[in-house]
Amino acid sequence: MCQPCSVSTAVTNPISVLEVFSRGLHLSRPRSKEWSIDELINCNEEWRQNMMNTDPNFFARTARTQKPRYLWIGCSDSRVAPGTICGLPPGTLFVHRNIANLVNNVDTSAMSVIQYAVGILQVQHIVICGHYDCGGISAAVRNDDHPSPLANWLRNIRDVYRMHREELSRIEDQDVRARRLVEINVIEQAINLYKTRIVQQRRVETYQKLDEYGFVQPKIHPCVYDPATGKLVRLDVEMQDYLEELKEIYNLYSVAHLDDEEAGWDGMGPSVVLPP
């Protein structure tokens, strides 16, 4: 019968092994700023000091509450930071961002943000902002294959592509086609905002109190940002041209016109109401 091999009875101290290993790591690897978030902490302190020098009461004021005028729905792209590109301080924008700035009715996060912004914060405006050179849009145009869940998300963009295939297929240059899809996608997401119950409900409420609010709210603005120029532009579109044929399907609320009982107005109607 084979005899077991002789084993040393010396027991290695596990703590000393860890210490040696740890020391070896620190000695063998030079310190790198990439290992930490010191850049964020230091830049935050510099920003904080600048804000206090400019407005000593800023943080005391914003700590109490928020009353943003805008809900910004944009892309997660790191180049499109809404507060920065708009030059606005904290407290001005309520923000939701995702890949390719989609307003998806089964996206609980987006729907919750919209409900809170419109129903509780009562924002006056919703900006739906896409941007040129969008990775999500480009992936849809190129038919790039990505694993789930990203593939499922990109399918929403491809659905937009499908609905506007006739126009887009006439554009031979793929980059130009992608830029146009950016614009079309923004318009489609703006339409999706009009479809939501909370947006229609709030618009009817403010319509019935025009003397108090001045215009129907929230007003929805389709916009595009160009990272190559830093310019933010409103798309030159009249949303009512798109919404008119959809009201029969998606409109949930209708009320009589303030000055004319026979003239109706609905939750997908225009924000600026002119006298009849």
Disulfide bonds with the S-S distance in Angstrom:
none
